[in-house]
């Protein structure tokens, strides 16, 4: 939820206006080009349409009833390519021309795709697979029951697997990204089956537990070491949102930023604020007002936090 784009700043004017005519949730970007819907590419500077392809099933997603088609996968970008699942095959489009430059017949039928340092990680209901992005050569495959919350970085792939509704134990598993071998696994983490999202940052795995409703209590984040699974910190807090509340973990350098506030268990409304914590000690390092709460989860860059509909908080100055 934290972009490394240092050019993002408070808007001063409308630069260009073009569709879509409703919210879109799965827009991705690379080197000044935006890709969304199913699929359309625009120049990020002037909004000109660059190319359009028919991706089926369509991954287009917006607000409320605007859902992606069944069997689709959100697109990702990497190394001047856009990776999509279309016509039963994972494919790579050239980001400049939109032409298909590679297909991945050994990728299965992924519901999620990750790109990390020249490799693709794909996730379907029974497997996590890793492939070389350039050659399409399969590197390894890990069988798993309902793998989810998959993240990758610094030579590892982490996932949650196991279906409690089928009587299976829910566990966190970390794989070696090069070989697919299990580095460690834990089935004794009581919050694992309630995790809704995960984040990898600087040797730490953070698992978010979100109620996804209007209630504040029971939203939390749990941080473990990516090296050995040792628990580092558990934090329960009120997400600064009104509806569909999400406990988002946003890392900027050595700081963990949380958007806090809103109604608690006693229905008393707390002010919406951005708080920075030292992960090692849990001590609060900064706290800034963060505008009005809404139902959108917070996102950030290394300089600004976005909350509500379009409230920007400068993380350096607090303005």
URRA-V200202 format. One record per residue. RES is the residue in one letter. SS is DSSP state (~ for helix, > for strand, _ for the rest). OMEGA is omega in whole degrees, -180 to 180 (999 if undefined). D_CENTER is the distance of its C-alpha to the mean C-alpha in Angstrom with 1 decimal. Layout:
res:ss:omega:d_center
RES:SS:OMEGA:D_CENTER
RES:SS:OMEGA:D_CENTER
//
This chain:
res:ss:omega:d_center
X:_:178:5.9
X:>:177:9.0
X:>:176:10.6
X:_:-179:13.7
X:_:-178:15.6
X:_:180:18.8
X:_:-179:20.5
X:_:-180:18.7
X:_:179:21.4
X:_:-179:22.9
X:_:178:24.0
X:_:-179:27.8
X:_:173:28.5
X:_:-179:27.4
X:_:176:27.3
X:_:-178:27.0
X:_:177:26.4
X:_:-177:25.6
X:_:5:23.9
X:_:-175:22.0
X:_:172:24.0
X:_:-177:21.3
X:_:172:17.7
X:_:-172:15.1
X:_:-172:11.5
X:_:177:10.5
X:_:175:12.2
X:>:-174:11.6
X:>:172:14.0
X:>:174:16.1
X:_:173:19.4
X:_:178:20.3
X:>:180:19.5
X:>:-178:17.3
X:>:-179:16.5
X:>:177:16.0
X:_:-173:17.7
X:_:10:19.5
X:_:-179:19.8
X:>:180:21.2
X:>:177:21.1
X:>:173:22.3
X:>:-177:23.4
X:_:-178:21.3
X:_:-175:24.6
X:_:177:26.9
X:_:-178:25.1
X:_:177:27.3
X:>:-178:26.3
X:>:177:26.1
X:>:180:25.8
X:>:178:24.9
X:_:176:24.3
X:_:177:24.4
X:_:-177:21.4
X:_:2:22.4
X:_:-174:21.0
X:_:177:19.3
X:_:-177:15.5
X:_:-178:16.3
X:_:178:14.8
X:_:-178:15.9
X:_:172:17.0
X:_:-173:18.7
X:_:-180:20.8
X:_:-175:19.2
X:_:176:17.3
X:_:180:16.5
X:_:-180:19.4
X:_:179:19.7
X:_:-179:19.0
X:_:177:16.6
X:_:177:13.3
X:_:-180:10.7
X:_:173:12.0
X:>:178:10.9
X:>:176:13.2
X:>:175:15.1
X:_:177:18.7
X:_:177:20.0
X:>:171:18.8
X:>:-177:16.7
X:>:-177:15.8
X:>:171:16.4
X:>:-176:17.9
X:>:178:21.2
X:_:175:24.7
X:_:-176:23.8
X:>:171:22.7
X:>:-177:19.7
X:>:174:20.8
X:>:174:20.3
X:>:171:21.4
X:>:-175:23.0
X:_:-178:21.1
X:_:-173:24.5
X:_:-175:26.5
X:_:-180:24.3
X:_:176:26.5
X:>:-178:25.4
X:>:178:25.7
X:>:172:24.7
X:>:-173:24.2
X:>:-177:23.0
X:~:-179:25.2
X:~:-177:24.3
X:~:-177:20.6
X:_:177:21.5
X:_:-171:19.9
X:_:171:16.1
X:_:176:13.9
X:>:-178:10.8
X:>:174:11.1
X:>:173:10.0
X:>:-180:12.3
X:>:173:13.5
X:_:174:16.9
X:_:176:18.7
X:>:176:17.5
X:>:174:15.6
X:>:-179:14.1
X:>:-175:14.5
X:>:171:14.1
X:>:-174:16.8
X:_:-177:18.4
X:_:-175:20.7
X:>:161:19.4
X:>:-177:17.0
X:>:177:18.5
X:>:-178:18.5
X:>:173:20.4
X:>:-174:21.7
X:_:-178:20.2
X:_:-174:23.6
X:_:-176:26.0
X:_:-179:24.0
X:_:176:25.7
X:>:-179:24.2
X:>:177:23.7
X:>:177:23.2
X:>:179:22.2
X:>:177:21.4
X:>:-178:22.5
X:_:176:20.6
X:_:179:20.9
X:_:178:17.9
X:_:-177:15.3
X:>:180:11.9
X:>:-177:8.9
X:>:176:9.5
X:>:-179:8.6
X:>:177:11.2
X:>:177:13.1
X:_:173:16.7
X:_:179:18.2
X:>:172:16.5
X:>:-179:14.3
X:>:179:13.4
X:>:168:13.3
X:>:-180:14.8
X:>:-179:17.7
X:_:-178:20.7
X:_:179:21.6
X:~:-179:23.5
X:~:175:25.0
X:~:179:26.7
X:_:-179:28.0
X:_:176:25.7
X:_:179:24.6
X:_:-178:20.9
X:>:173:20.1
X:>:-177:17.5
X:>:175:18.3
X:>:-179:17.7
X:>:171:19.1
X:>:-175:20.6
X:_:-178:18.7
X:_:-173:22.2
X:_:-175:24.1
X:_:179:21.9
X:_:180:24.1
X:>:175:23.0
X:>:175:23.0
X:>:177:22.8
X:>:178:22.1
X:>:177:22.5
X:_:-177:23.5
X:_:-180:24.8
X:_:-171:21.8
X:_:-178:22.6
X:_:-172:19.2
X:~:-177:17.4
X:~:178:18.2
X:~:-179:16.9
X:_:-179:13.4
X:_:-177:10.8
X:>:178:7.5
X:>:-178:7.7
X:>:172:7.4
X:>:178:10.0
X:>:171:12.4
X:_:176:16.0
X:_:180:17.1
X:>:172:15.4
X:>:180:13.1
X:>:-180:11.9
X:>:-180:11.7
X:>:174:11.2
X:>:-175:14.0
X:_:179:14.1
X:_:-179:17.2
X:_:173:15.7
X:_:-176:19.2
X:_:-177:21.5
X:_:180:22.5
X:_:-177:21.6
X:_:177:22.8
X:_:169:20.9
X:_:-174:17.5
X:>:169:16.8
X:>:-178:14.8
X:>:-175:16.2
X:>:177:16.2
X:>:177:18.0
X:>:177:19.2
X:_:-178:17.5
X:_:-175:21.1
X:_:178:22.8
X:_:-180:20.8
X:_:-179:23.0
X:>:-179:21.8
X:>:-176:21.4
X:>:173:20.7
X:>:-177:20.2
X:>:173:19.6
X:>:-178:20.3
X:_:177:20.1
X:_:177:20.2
X:>:-178:17.1
X:_:-179:18.6
X:_:177:18.1
X:_:-174:20.8
X:_:178:19.3
X:_:-169:16.5
X:_:-177:15.8
X:_:178:12.5
X:_:-176:12.8
X:_:176:10.0
X:_:-178:10.5
X:>:-177:10.7
X:>:173:12.6
X:>:-176:15.2
X:_:-180:17.7
X:_:-177:19.3
X:>:173:18.3
X:>:180:15.9
X:>:177:15.6
X:>:172:15.5
X:>:-173:16.4
X:>:175:19.4
X:>:-179:22.2
X:>:-176:23.2
X:>:176:25.4
X:_:-178:26.0
X:_:179:28.0
X:_:179:31.2
X:_:175:29.7
X:_:-177:30.5
X:>:175:28.1
X:>:179:26.9
X:>:178:26.1
X:>:-175:22.5
X:>:173:21.9
X:>:-178:19.5
X:>:177:20.4
X:>:-180:20.0
X:>:169:20.7
X:>:-174:22.0
X:_:-175:20.1
X:_:-175:23.3
X:_:-175:25.6
X:_:-179:23.6
X:_:177:25.8
X:>:-177:24.8
X:>:-179:25.1
X:>:176:24.6
X:>:-178:24.2
X:>:171:24.2
X:>:-174:24.6
X:_:173:21.6
X:_:-177:23.2
X:_:178:23.1
X:_:176:20.7
X:_:-178:19.4
X:_:178:17.1
X:_:178:14.1
X:_:-179:11.4
X:_:170:11.7
X:>:-175:10.0
X:>:163:12.0
X:>:178:13.6
X:_:-179:15.8
X:_:-172:18.5
X:>:173:17.5
X:>:179:15.6
X:>:177:15.2
X:>:-178:16.2
X:_:176:18.2
X:_:175:18.6
X:_:173:19.3
X:>:180:20.3
X:>:177:19.8
X:>:176:20.7
X:>:-175:21.9
X:_:179:20.7
X:_:-176:23.8
X:_:-176:26.5
X:_:-180:25.2
X:_:999:26.3
//
